Amino acid sequence: MFRRFISDAALCCGVAEDDPFAGLDVPDFGEDLARAEQQLTVRVERRTYNKPVTIVEGFDPDAVDVQEIGTKLKKKMGAGGTVKDTVVEVQGDHEDRVRAFLEELGFNVE
């Protein structure tokens, strides 16, 4: 009778000892796909005292963490802002930079 010997590490991790993909960090493509399927709109509004505010709309809160995206946008633009439900507002006129950054993250920007 043939017996296959498996190392203790393979037993605890549930992988075969000769698995060539063991230990590789494989990314989850589900989040990337969810980002690509969203249609975002970026526009600039003028608020009180004619101050510009860049507004990003169209996030699906079930697919992405809107708060995290808002934080990344504010850091990247070096500006303040807020997240309200599915809308991210960034202080200042950053329309072109916001579009480019969101496309880098994998979003479909209109």
For each residue, the residues with C-beta under 8 A, 3 or more apart:
1:
2:
3:
4:
5:
6: 10 11 16 17
7: 10 11 17
8: 11 12
9: 12 13 17
10: 6 7 13 14 15 16 17 19 22
11: 6 7 8 14
12: 8 9
13: 9 10 22
14: 10 11
15: 10 19 22
16: 6 10 19 22
17: 6 7 9 10
18:
19: 10 15 16 22
20:
21: 24 26
22: 10 13 15 16 19
23:
24: 21
25:
26: 21
27: 32
28: 31 32
29: 32 33
30: 33 34
31: 28 34 35 63 64
32: 27 28 29 35 36 106
33: 29 30 36 37
34: 30 31 37 38 60 63 64
35: 31 32 38 63 64 105 106 107 108
36: 32 33 106 107 108
37: 33 34 63 108
38: 34 35 58 59 60 63 64 107 108
39: 58 108 110
40: 56 57 58 59 102 107 108 109 110
41: 56 57 58 109 110
42: 54 55 56 95 98 99 102 109 110
43: 54 55 57 95
44: 52 53 54 55 93 95
45: 52 53 55
46: 50 51 52 53
47: 50 51 52 53
48: 51
49:
50: 46 47
51: 46 47 48 91
52: 44 45 46 47 91 92 93
53: 44 45 46 47 81 89 90 91 92
54: 42 43 44 77 89 90 91 92 93 94 95 98
55: 42 43 44 45 87 88 89
56: 40 41 42 59 73 87 88 89 90 98 102
57: 40 41 43 86 87
58: 38 39 40 41 86 110
59: 38 40 56 63 64 66 69 86 87 88
60: 34 38 63 64 86
61: 64 66 85 86
62:
63: 31 34 35 37 38 59 60
64: 31 34 35 38 59 60 61 68 69
65: 68 69
66: 59 61 69 70 83 85 86 88
67: 70 71 83
68: 64 65 71 72
69: 59 64 65 66 72 73 88 105
70: 66 67 73 74 81 82 83 88
71: 67 68 74 75
72: 68 69 75 76 101 105
73: 56 69 70 76 77 81 88 90 98 101 102
74: 70 71 77 79 80 81 90
75: 71 72 78
76: 72 73 97 101
77: 54 73 74 81 90 92 94 97 98 101
78: 75
79: 74 90 91 92 94
80: 74 90 91
81: 53 70 73 74 77 88 89 90 91
82: 70 88 89
83: 66 67 70 87 88 89
84: 87 89
85: 61 66
86: 57 58 59 60 61 66
87: 55 56 57 59 83 84
88: 55 56 59 66 69 70 73 81 82 83
89: 53 54 55 56 81 82 83 84
90: 53 54 56 73 74 77 79 80 81 94 98
91: 51 52 53 54 79 80 81
92: 52 53 54 77 79
93: 44 52 54
94: 54 77 79 90 97 98
95: 42 43 44 54 98 99
96: 99 100
97: 76 77 94 100 101
98: 42 54 56 73 77 90 94 95 101 102
99: 42 95 96 102 103 109
100: 96 97 103 104
101: 72 73 76 77 97 98 104 105
102: 40 42 56 73 98 99 105 107 109
103: 99 100 106 107 109
104: 100 101
105: 35 69 72 101 102
106: 32 35 36 103
107: 35 36 38 40 102 103
108: 35 36 37 38 39 40
109: 40 41 42 99 102 103
110: 39 40 41 42 58
